[in-house]
Amino acid sequence: AGKLYYNSDFRGASAFCTKAIELNPDNATAYSIRGAIYYRLNDFNSAAADFNKAIALNPGDYRSFYNLGLVHIKLNDFRKAIEDFSGAIQVNPSDADSYYNRGVCRQRLGDYYGAQEDLNKARALGYSS
């Protein structure tokens, strides 16, 4: 799936992941990769479903929380995105990107103090735009 994905054969990579899920429905990695594929295909509802399933199967993978946050930004659901980025931060407190994106979402919702805290933390962790 990885090779197909990086060669931009998203349909082929999606089919590969779907087959992997059929063979092992508890394969959190396959759900996460397929979620990323759906995201690239602008199928945000399917991406959200797969990232949620990946999180349910492996709540220790901060990338699925992070990617779900990106999906919720695309869907203009900034409150859910904040929850997702907070989940990523809980699992991996040193992820500058999660702090940055949570800060942007907080800013979009008018929480300027929370946004500034997150953006400062992101910079302290090495985030640079």
C-alpha positions, 0 to 999 in steps of 0.5 A, a space after each residue: 500500500 505504501 508504494 502505491 500511495 507514494 506513487 499517487 495510485 490512491 485507488 490501488 492503495 485503497 483497494 490494498 488496504 481494504 483487502 488487508 482489513 478484510 483479512 484482519 479487521 483489527 488492523 489499525 494501520 490499514 485503517 489509518 493508511 486508508 483514512 489518509 488515502 480518503 483524505 487525499 481523495 477529498 472523501 473526508 467522511 470516509 477518512 473520518 470513519 477510518 481514523 476513528 476506527 484506527 483510534 478505537 483499535 490503537 488509541 496509542 497512535 497519535 497520528 490517527 488523532 492528528 489526521 482526524 483533526 485535519 479531517 475535521 478542519 476540512 469539514 470546518 468542525 473546529 471543536 472536534 478538531 481541537 478534541 482530536 489534536 488534544 488526543 494527539 497531544 495526550 499520546 505524544 506531548 512533544 508533537 509541535 504540529 498538534 499544538 500548532 493546529 490546535 492553536 489555529 482551531 482555537 483562534 478560529 473559535 475566538 479562544 485567543 488566549 488558548 490559541 496563543 498558549 498552543 502556538 507558543 508551545 508549538 514554537 518551543 517544540 521547534 515548529 516553524 511555518 
